[in-house]
Every structure is written in structure tokens, then in C-alpha cells.
Amino acid sequence: MISTDHTSMTTTEFIPVSQKTYEEISDLKGPNRTFDEIIANLVEQAKKQQLENDVEAILARNRFVEI
């Protein structure tokens, strides 16, 4: 089910997760943060890690184009 509130541009999605995953995310959340903030932070961290992995793979190939 998707509902969109056009005034604040929020979308509500039901994303099934295991009980363990829900509890781990809840532990990260704490009382003063939202699930949206936690998930957004996890996505940002994953993107940074992917960029780092990509850079390391490029450097490991040791093949560069001269400019």
C-alpha cells in the first residue's frame, strides 16, 4: 500500500523485515530519531561504502589514462 501526502512529499510503504532486523533498526533509532532518518543514514553509508569499494578496485587495477 502506498499513500502520498503531496504537501510534505512523504510516502508510506510497507516493507517487510524480519523481527530481528526490525529490532536492530529500532535499537539504532532510539527515542529522538525517526525510522526515515535511520534508513536514510544507512543508505548514505552504503553509497559511500560502494564508492570506496569502486575506487579501491580501480586503484588495484593500476591502469590509468594519461591526461
N, C-alpha and C positions, 0 to 999 in steps of 0.2 A: 504494500500500500504506500502510495506517495501522496503527500499533501504539500502544497506550496503556498507559503504566505508571501504574497508579492510585495508587501510593504517592507519586510526585513530580509527578503531573499533567503529564507531558510527552507530547507526541505526535510521532511521527516521520512526516514527509511527504516524499515525493519531489517536488521542484519543479524541473521542467526549466528551465534557464537556458542562455544561450549561453556559450561558452568565455570570451569577453571579459568578460561580466557576472560569471562565477564568479571570474575573475582579479581584477577590480576589487573585489569583495567580500572576497576573500582578502587583497588589499593593505590594505583597511581593518581587517581582523581583527587582523593581527599575531599574535605568539606567545602573548599573555596574554588574549585575548578569544575568546568563542565566536561562532559564526555566529548563534546565537539573540540574543546581546547586540547584534550589529551590525544585524540585521534589526529588532529591537525599537526600536533607536535611529533607524533610518531611518523606521519607521512613525511614531514620535513626532514627528520633524522634519516629516514630510509632513502630519500632522494640524495641527501648529502653523502651517505654511505655508498650509494650507487655511483655517484660522480667520482668519489675517491677510488673506488674499485676500477672504474674505467680509466682513470689517469694512471693508476698503478699498472694496469695491463698495457697501456700504450708505452709507458716508460720501460716496462720489461721487454717489449719487442725491440727497443733500442733502434728504431727506424724512424728517421725524421726527414722532413722535406726542407731543403735549404731555401732560405728567403733571400 
